[in-house]
Structures are given as C-alpha cells and as structure tokens.
Amino acid sequence: MGFLMDGLEAEDYDRTYNDRELLRRILSYFRPKFGAMLVVAAMIVLGSLGQAAVPLVVSWGVDAVQDGTIGDAAWLLSGALLLAGALGWVFNFFRQWFSARVTGDVVLHLREDAFDAVLQRDLSFYDETPSGRIVSRVTSDTDDFATVSTLTMDLVSQVLMVGFVTVLLFLRSVELALLTLLVVPVVMGLALLFRRLARATTRRAQRSLSRVNANLQETMGGIAVAKSFRQERQVHDEFLPINRQSYQVTLRQGFVFSAIFPVLFLVAGLATVALVQLGGTAVLDGRLSAGDWYLFLQGVALFWFPLTSIAAFWSQFQQGLSAAERVFALIDAPLRVVQTGAEPVGRLAGRIEFQGVTFGYDPASPVLRDFDLRIESGETVALVGHTGAGKSTLSKLITRFYEFQEGRLLVDGRDIRGLDLGDYRRQIGAVPQAPFLFSGTVADNIRYPRPDATDDEVRAAAEAVGGGDWIDALPQGLATDVGEHGRALSMGQRQLVALARLLVQDPAIVVLDEATASVDPLTEAQIQEGLDVVLADRTSIVIAHRLSTIEHVDRIIVLDHGRIVEEGDHLTLLARGGRYCQVYNTYFRHQSPHYRAGSGFVPLGSS
Ligand SMILES: Nc1ncnc2c1ncn2[C@@H]1O[C@H](COP(=O)(O)OP(=O)(O)OP(=O)(O)O)[C@@H](O)[C@H]1O
C-alpha cells in the first residue's frame, strides 16, 4: 500500500470543494450554452419517447395476434414501428450533435481558463510544481471533465426513459410494476456505496498519471545531460516504479469499477427471474395478456439497462468531478505575490531600496533576515558570493517573482507592492543564465518584448550589441531559425540575442544572471561590448560570474548566508584582503589572462 501511495499526495494548492460548490461552478460553464442545451433536452425527451414506443407497439401486435385481430393492423403496426425507430434515430442524432457542441465549447473555455490561470501563477508555483503535473491538469483533467458533461446528458435521457417505462408498466399491472421497482433501492444503495470507493481510487489514478507525465517531462528536458553522463539506465530505473505505480493504481481502479457491474446484473437477473415466473403464471391465469407480459419483459430490459448504467455512471461521474475539482483548484490557487495597489509606473529612474526585508522560500527558515540595501539609479552592482548566498533570491524579489514576508522594497521611493505589476515588470529586464529563446527566427526573438517593433528597430538593436558582427555569422542573418529553445544557436549567440532583446524592451532596471558557460574569446568580447551598451544608463544588478564584469561595475556586493559581508569596488576590496578575496580566489582568479595554475592567489587578511 505504501508503494501505491508514494508521490500521490495532493499538491499544495489542491482543495476539496463541496458538491454544491462544485456543481455551481460547473453550471457556470454551461449557462452560456443554455439554448443548445434546450435543444438537447427536447431531443432527449423525444428520443426517449421514441425508444419507449417500440416495445409498446410490439406488445399491441402480440395482443392482436393472441386475439386473432392482427389482420390489416399488421401493416399499420409495422409502419408505426418503422416510424418510431426512424424518429428515435433522428432525435438521437441531433441530441449527440448538439451535446458534442456543448461539451466541446465548455471544455474549450475551461481549458482557456486553466491556461490563463497557469500564466498568472507566480514563479514560486513553477519552482514547486513539476510542469508535467500542470500539463496533465490542463489536458487530461479537462478531458475527463468533458466526459461528465456527455454522461450527464446520457443520464438525463436514461432517467426520462426509465420514467416513461415505469408509467407504462404501472398502467399494465400495478402488482408487477411494484415488484420491479422493489429492486431499485437495492441497486441505488449499491451504487452510492460504490461512489465513495470510486472517487478515491480515481483521484489516485489521476495523480499517478500526472506523476508519469511529470517524470517524462523532466526526462525530456534533461535528456542531453542524462545522455552525456550516460545515465539512461538511472533515468529508466526512476521511470519504472512510477510507471508501475500508475499501472497498479489504474488496475485497482479497474478492479473497483468492474466489480460493480456483475453485482448489479445479478440483482437485475434475480428480478427478471421473478417477473418471468409471476408474469407467466398471470398470463396462464388470464390475469395478464401475452402482450402485456411481453411489454413487461421488454420493459425490464429497457428499465434495467439505464438503471445499471446510472449506477456505473457514478464512477465516471466521480472521475469527471474530481478532474473538475483539480482544474478548479488550479484556477483558484491563490497568488502569493499580492499587490496592495495598482499605481501606474511610467518610466522609472531605477533607485532600489531594501528596507528590513525578511524572506524565506519557506517562511519558517528565512534566506534574508532584516536585509537592507540601497542601489542608486543608473548604478551597476555586481552580486557575488558562494553558491546559496542569496544572489538569485535578491533578483527574484526585485523582479517581484516572489513575495517577501517582512520589510519594504522601494523603487524610486515607492513601495513595490503598491505599483501596477504589469507596468512595473515592463520596466524590468531580466536575463537568466541560459536565455530562453522561443521557436521562430532570431528577429522574432529580439522583437519578443515589443511585437510592434519595426524591422529597422530590431536590426538596430541587434547591431548595437557587440557591433553586430555576430549577425553575419548566422546562416540567414536575423532570419535564421533558432530551433526549439534556441538549440540551433550557440550559447554565446543566444546570449547576444537576449541582450538585443533587452535593448528592444528598453527597461529602466536590468537584472542579469551572467552565464557561467564559457564562450570563445571573440563572442566573449562581443558579449562584453553588448553588456556595456545594454547596461549603460540603467540600474543594473548583475549576478556576476565573469572577471571582466566585476572589474568594471560601480559596486560589488559580497553576500554570505543572506547578509552583505562586504561592499566596494574591485580594487578596493582586493586590497582589503577580506571576504571578497576569498570569493575572487575561488571564482574569478583563473579568468585573468595572466593566470597560471597555482599562481595569482590574492592574500587574505592583508588589510
Ligand atoms: N525555489 C527555492 N525553494 C526553496 N529554497 C530555495 C529556492 N531557491 C533557492 N533556495 C535556497 O535559498 C538560498 C539562497 O539561494 P540563491 O539561489 O539565492 O543562492 P545564490 O547565491 O543565487 O546561489 P547560486 O550562485 O548557486 O545560484 C539557498 O539556501 C537555496 O537553497
């Protein structure tokens, strides 16, 4: 059991809706389709009448044969049968057609809402939730929800049909009709019992599938790394238990679902036996006509099929409901980054102040405690420090990707929480270590922040970075296709595209995580020139990994365990021989053109 449940816990943002709330929510998606649903309802009523009419007409025929009055009526009855069957088919066709439209439209909107919700999430959400699980909610869960709507329409049609057949049976023999109905509570009781079980196993099956998706997604994302370290075996071994778990959970779900039908058919079979016995005796006694008896036996079949499928329907209905619940939980997941206002931002000067900021990814263990820092407008600041010191954390707070717990973060003297977030983010240019390029051409990617930028503006931005020589090295210049995630370009070229993209955006503040991957000296020089252009006249916070950067910035801030332990310019800090020197010796010294192994250590404690 332990293995079966591993990793199938709910996500943090999952919640349980009560049935009423869930229904209200689902109906809100169906309300705009009211007209089409009326057509479906009318078709359901007419179709069910048509279906119920067939055994009725046959029973008249049987009675007429028994009385010997069939004669010319045979043609009439055959015609009526044909008509009932044909009309039943036509009504059913329109019902299916319209209900497919309704379901399609509802799923379309639900999926759009889920996708919009995904786009709204804070970055913390993506850090915490494997992307495969999110994909699974937007795709397979919305599909499962679609089955609920199709099933609901089937259910309504079947309930109506049961209603018509019940009335018919009562009209023919109250005694036999009551006998038939006696079994209804037994079937319904079983169905309700089953409902609880089905919902739990279904939820587990959905979670296990999204676990498989998440694993696949991660494997695909990191396949190059896995291959280069020859870790295919390990990747395979990781996938096996997850896939097996999904198999086991689905098997268990299948077992639960398949258990219900034999039980229900057994109950139905017993009822039929009783009807054959009692009805047959009644016909022999002359209390019931042969036609009525036929109608009863047909009626039971017509009656039982919907009843058993209504019972089985609960399982799928539950599956759809828990899928809907999962999608709504995604849509309703509260944002962590919450603005207290939406003041228009305009062009920022770019002065940034952290005042007593406390922040922890887990609030119980803060990464920054009572943190103060002031960065002047137009200043270029390099953040350095050992891994885990808090450099990226600072940049995530400035970009407002994460919510801090205490203190204030001011931009141009204004509380960052009171600003219009969209406006603010337009003023921030964030460049990650490995710039992400979207499929399309180089020009498309440079134009990304401002789709209305003209070709000339795009070219000017590209040429401003590193003198533009890099464009000539691309096979089709700016029209070169970058491939998926920019794989057709070298790392250095991707960085140059990212810098040109930043120029098109023209932000007031740049937050740049320098690439650690080394590039050839020519590209390195082009990137350096590009940086000079891009960072000029903007406030820049650079998570520095290159010697040429730290040598030229206005101020270096040395971080350790979320605290500033030293600050100043490169030469002053080197001369001081303190914490900066440790960091320099570890990360930057070897980048010096004069570096030789074992040489060039800056002595510590010389101040
Ligand atoms: N998404 C996250 N969830 C939980 N903890 C995190 C998360 N990101 C970072 N941390 C933790 O916060 C601390 C600071 O991390 P941060 O990424 O800011 O360091 P850094 O100085 O940028 O390191 P590096 O140079 O390795 O990127 C570390 O202890 C890290 O483990």
The ligand as a MOL file (V3000), in Angstrom:
LIG
                    3D

  0  0  0     0  0            999 V3000
M  V30 BEGIN CTAB
M  V30 COUNTS 31 33 0 0 0
M  V30 BEGIN ATOM
M  V30 1 N 12.9160 27.7820 -5.0660 0
M  V30 2 C 13.5040 27.5940 -3.9060 0
M  V30 3 N 12.8790 26.9310 -2.9200 0
M  V30 4 C 13.4610 26.7370 -1.7110 0
M  V30 5 N 14.6910 27.1870 -1.3800 0
M  V30 6 C 15.3830 27.8480 -2.3120 0
M  V30 7 C 14.8300 28.0850 -3.6220 0
M  V30 8 N 15.7460 28.7670 -4.3460 0
M  V30 9 C 16.8080 28.9520 -3.5280 0
M  V30 10 N 16.5990 28.4090 -2.3170 0
M  V30 11 C 17.5140 28.4410 -1.1520 0
M  V30 12 O 17.7600 29.7960 -0.8210 0
M  V30 13 C 19.1190 30.0150 -0.5150 0
M  V30 14 C 19.6830 31.1010 -1.4200 0
M  V30 15 O 19.6420 30.6270 -2.7530 0
M  V30 16 P 20.0110 31.5200 -4.0040 0
M  V30 17 O 19.5400 30.7780 -5.2190 0
M  V30 18 O 19.5260 32.8950 -3.8180 0
M  V30 19 O 21.5830 31.4840 -3.9340 0
M  V30 20 P 22.6300 32.0370 -4.9750 0
M  V30 21 O 23.5800 32.8720 -4.2170 0
M  V30 22 O 21.9510 32.6510 -6.1260 0
M  V30 23 O 23.3200 30.6780 -5.4130 0
M  V30 24 P 23.8400 30.2410 -6.8760 0
M  V30 25 O 25.0440 31.0440 -7.1840 0
M  V30 26 O 24.1600 28.7960 -6.6600 0
M  V30 27 O 22.7030 30.4440 -7.8020 0
M  V30 28 C 19.7980 28.6700 -0.6840 0
M  V30 29 O 19.9150 28.1060 0.6020 0
M  V30 30 C 18.8480 27.8580 -1.5250 0
M  V30 31 O 18.9200 26.5160 -1.1850 0
M  V30 END ATOM
M  V30 BEGIN BOND
M  V30 1 1 1 2
M  V30 2 1 2 3
M  V30 3 2 2 7
M  V30 4 2 3 4
M  V30 5 1 4 5
M  V30 6 2 5 6
M  V30 7 1 6 7
M  V30 8 1 6 10
M  V30 9 1 7 8
M  V30 10 2 8 9
M  V30 11 1 9 10
M  V30 12 1 10 11
M  V30 13 1 11 12
M  V30 14 1 11 30
M  V30 15 1 12 13
M  V30 16 1 13 14
M  V30 17 1 13 28
M  V30 18 1 14 15
M  V30 19 1 15 16
M  V30 20 2 16 17
M  V30 21 1 16 18
M  V30 22 1 16 19
M  V30 23 1 19 20
M  V30 24 2 20 21
M  V30 25 1 20 22
M  V30 26 1 20 23
M  V30 27 1 23 24
M  V30 28 2 24 25
M  V30 29 1 24 26
M  V30 30 1 24 27
M  V30 31 1 28 29
M  V30 32 1 28 30
M  V30 33 1 30 31
M  V30 END BOND
M  V30 END CTAB
M  END
